[in-house]
Amino acid sequence: MKKSFSELINDKVPLLVDFSAEWCAPCRMMPPILKQVKQFFGDKIKIITIDVDKNPIVAGQYQIQAVTTLILFKEGRVLWRQAGVVPAHQLIELLKYYLQQ
């Protein structure tokens, strides 16, 4: 059974959301980066991508004004947020810091 977005962000397992769009060139750089991040953290984190054009309500809720935007949620709270492509090594270091909180 698929979980709703609100169920995912309220989970104890941190959720990294990549807000992107099909027409966005920088967004196409994110899948291999997110794959490296997932390989590093394994089950300690969940990662999803949300297309802002197909999910305008969620994008509006979080005031997504630029794609790609990454937001890290844990138990319903936003722990970190950044617009733009983040290299894998930098993203891993950032997430390590926030996941220790």
C-alpha positions in Angstrom: 0.0 0.0 0.0 1.3 3.4 -1.0 1.7 6.0 1.8 0.3 9.5 1.3 2.8 12.4 1.2 1.7 13.5 4.7 2.3 10.0 6.1 5.8 10.0 4.5 6.9 13.3 5.9 5.5 12.4 9.4 7.4 9.2 9.5 10.3 8.6 12.0 12.5 7.7 9.0 13.8 11.0 7.5 12.5 11.7 4.0 14.4 13.7 1.4 12.1 15.1 -1.2 13.4 16.3 -4.6 11.0 18.8 -6.1 11.6 18.8 -9.8 10.1 19.1 -13.3 10.5 17.2 -16.6 11.5 20.4 -18.4 14.2 21.4 -15.9 17.8 20.6 -17.1 19.4 20.7 -13.6 16.7 18.4 -12.3 18.1 15.7 -14.7 21.4 15.8 -12.8 19.7 14.7 -9.5 18.8 11.0 -10.1 22.4 9.7 -10.1 23.2 12.0 -7.1 20.2 10.7 -5.2 21.1 7.1 -6.0 24.6 7.7 -4.5 23.0 9.2 -1.4 20.6 6.3 -1.1 23.4 3.8 -1.4 25.3 5.6 1.3 22.5 5.8 3.8 20.5 2.7 2.9 17.4 2.3 5.1 18.3 5.3 7.3 16.6 7.6 4.8 13.8 7.6 2.2 14.1 9.6 -1.0 11.3 10.6 -3.4 11.0 12.9 -6.3 7.9 15.0 -6.8 7.1 16.6 -10.1 5.9 20.1 -9.4 3.8 20.2 -12.5 1.9 17.1 -11.6 1.6 18.0 -7.9 1.0 21.7 -7.8 -0.8 21.6 -4.4 2.2 20.0 -2.6 4.6 22.4 -4.4 2.5 25.3 -3.4 2.2 24.1 0.2 6.0 24.2 0.5 6.4 27.4 -1.6 8.6 25.7 -4.2 9.7 28.6 -6.4 12.7 26.9 -8.1 13.4 23.4 -9.2 15.3 21.4 -8.3 14.6 22.0 -4.5 15.5 19.5 -1.9 13.7 19.4 1.5 14.6 17.0 4.3 11.6 16.1 6.6 11.5 14.1 9.8 8.4 13.5 11.9 6.6 16.3 10.1 9.4 18.9 10.5 11.5 20.5 7.8 15.1 19.9 8.9 16.8 21.4 5.9 16.0 22.9 2.5 18.0 24.1 -0.5 17.3 25.0 -4.1 19.7 23.9 -6.8 21.8 20.9 -7.6 23.9 19.7 -4.7 26.9 17.4 -5.5 26.6 13.9 -3.9 29.5 14.2 -1.5 28.2 17.6 -0.2 24.7 16.3 0.1 25.9 13.3 2.1 27.8 15.5 4.5 24.8 17.8 4.9 22.5 14.9 5.6 24.9 13.2 8.0 24.8 16.5 10.0 21.0 16.7 10.0 20.4 13.1 10.7 22.4 13.3 13.9 20.0 15.9 15.3 
